[in-house]
Amino acid sequence: MARQRTAATTKSWYDTPLYYDMVYADYTYRETKFILKTLRTFAPQLTAPYRILEPACGSGRLLESLARDGHQVDGFDINPRMLKFARQRLRKQKLKGKVWTSRLEHFTAPERASYDLVHCLVSTFKYILTERGAVSFLRRAAEVVRPDGLLLLGIHLTDYRNNPPDHERWVGRQGDLRVVSETWSHPAQRSTRTERMQTRMHITQGQRKEITDTFWKFRTYSAPELHQLIKKVPAFRLVKCYDFRYDFKHPRKLDHAHSDIILVLQRRSEP
Ligand SMILES: C[S@@+](CC[C@H](N)C(=O)[O-])C[C@H]1O[C@@H](n2cnc3c(N)ncnc32)[C@H](O)[C@@H]1O
C-alpha cells in the first residue's frame, strides 16, 4: 500500500507556542546562565535580583527560568498566542512577571522602567526590517537600560561574498508528542538587506501527523553593517562578542569568522 504523504499547511509557528517552546527548551538553561554571567562579569556593580526585560519574549521560556532564579522579569511580543502562553506559564508556576503587547520597533515599557539587562537572542532583532526601526529599537533600549546595564543581541551575520543557503534542525519531545523543526535561510539580497526564511515543523503524536510551513523575511547584517548600526546609538558601547555556544572562554570578534554572534553592549554611564 502506498504511504500517504502529509500535506504542509502554511501558518505562523508562533501561533503554536507549545511546539515552538519544545524545540528551544534545550537551550534555555545555557542561555539563562549566560545572561546572568554577563551581568556578573561586565556590570559587577549591579546586584541581584536583577531587573530583566525580554523584547519579543515569545513563549516565555527565558522569563520563567530567570524568574525561577529570583529575578524580576518583564517581556513583550506581538503575537497574542505567545503572550497568553507566557502569561499562563508564569501564573502556573506562581512566578511574577509582566507581559504585554508591543512591537520591537517602538516598544512601550512601564513608566520609569530601569532594567539591569535587556536581551534579544536567537536572531529576533532581525525581524526589524528597516535601519530606522533598528535604530529606534536601540535608542528605546538605551532609555530603559540603567547606566552600566547591558543589552544582549544575538544574531546570525551575513557575509554577502560567501552566503550559501543555510539549514538548521531542532527536535523537541514531550510524552508522545514529537516536534521536529527545520529552518532554512535563502541567500541574502544585498540590495534590500533581506533574506527569505522558512521554518517547517513536523508534529507527530500517536497516529496524528501534521506539517506546517512558516515563511518570513529577516533584515541582514554583515559585520561592517552591524558596526555602523552600533555607532548610530552612542549611548551603548560594544564590550564583548560571543557566539551561540554561550562560552565565556571563547569570545570572538565582530567579523566574518563565523555567522552567529552575541553582542554585549553596555549603556554608558555618562549622558
Ligand atoms: C524566535 S522567537 C524568540 C522568542 C523568545 N525571545 C525566545 O528566545 O524563545 C521570535 C519572537 O519574536 C516575535 N516578533 C516577531 N516580530 C516582532 C516584532 N516586530 N515586535 C515584537 N515581537 C516580534 C514573535 O512573535 C516571536 O515570539
The ligand as an SDF file (V2000), in Angstrom:
LIG
                    3D

 27 29  0  0  0  0  0  0  0  0999 V2000
   12.4820   33.3460   17.6580 C   0  0  0  0  0  0  0  0  0  0  0  0
   11.1220   33.8930   18.6700 S   0  0  0  0  0  0  0  0  0  0  0  0
   12.0190   34.3280   20.1320 C   0  0  0  0  0  0  0  0  0  0  0  0
   11.2060   34.1830   21.3870 C   0  0  0  0  0  0  0  0  0  0  0  0
   11.9820   34.2890   22.6690 C   0  0  0  0  0  0  0  0  0  0  0  0
   12.7240   35.5250   22.7580 N   0  0  0  0  0  0  0  0  0  0  0  0
   12.9100   33.1040   22.8630 C   0  0  0  0  0  0  0  0  0  0  0  0
   14.1350   33.2900   22.8830 O   0  0  0  0  0  0  0  0  0  0  0  0
   12.4170   31.9940   22.9630 O   0  0  0  0  0  0  0  0  0  0  0  0
   10.6980   35.4200   17.9490 C   0  0  0  0  0  0  0  0  0  0  0  0
    9.5340   36.1460   18.6020 C   0  0  0  0  0  0  0  0  0  0  0  0
    9.5150   37.4630   18.0320 O   0  0  0  0  0  0  0  0  0  0  0  0
    8.1670   37.8980   17.9350 C   0  0  0  0  0  0  0  0  0  0  0  0
    8.1730   39.0110   16.9830 N   0  0  0  0  0  0  0  0  0  0  0  0
    8.4140   38.9860   15.6540 C   0  0  0  0  0  0  0  0  0  0  0  0
    8.4090   40.2190   15.1430 N   0  0  0  0  0  0  0  0  0  0  0  0
    8.1540   41.0780   16.1760 C   0  0  0  0  0  0  0  0  0  0  0  0
    8.0310   42.4870   16.2830 C   0  0  0  0  0  0  0  0  0  0  0  0
    8.1750   43.2740   15.2300 N   0  0  0  0  0  0  0  0  0  0  0  0
    7.7680   43.0210   17.5030 N   0  0  0  0  0  0  0  0  0  0  0  0
    7.6170   42.2170   18.5920 C   0  0  0  0  0  0  0  0  0  0  0  0
    7.7280   40.8740   18.5470 N   0  0  0  0  0  0  0  0  0  0  0  0
    8.0030   40.2990   17.3530 C   0  0  0  0  0  0  0  0  0  0  0  0
    7.4190   36.6480   17.5080 C   0  0  0  0  0  0  0  0  0  0  0  0
    6.0360   36.7370   17.7810 O   0  0  0  0  0  0  0  0  0  0  0  0
    8.1430   35.5790   18.3420 C   0  0  0  0  0  0  0  0  0  0  0  0
    7.5010   35.3370   19.5610 O   0  0  0  0  0  0  0  0  0  0  0  0
  1  2  1  0
  2  3  1  0
  2 10  1  0
  3  4  1  0
  4  5  1  0
  5  6  1  0
  5  7  1  0
  7  8  2  0
  7  9  1  0
 10 11  1  0
 11 12  1  0
 11 26  1  0
 12 13  1  0
 13 14  1  0
 13 24  1  0
 14 15  1  0
 14 23  1  0
 15 16  2  0
 16 17  1  0
 17 18  1  0
 17 23  2  0
 18 19  1  0
 18 20  2  0
 20 21  1  0
 21 22  2  0
 22 23  1  0
 24 25  1  0
 24 26  1  0
 26 27  1  0
M  CHG  2   2   1   9  -1
M  END
$$$$
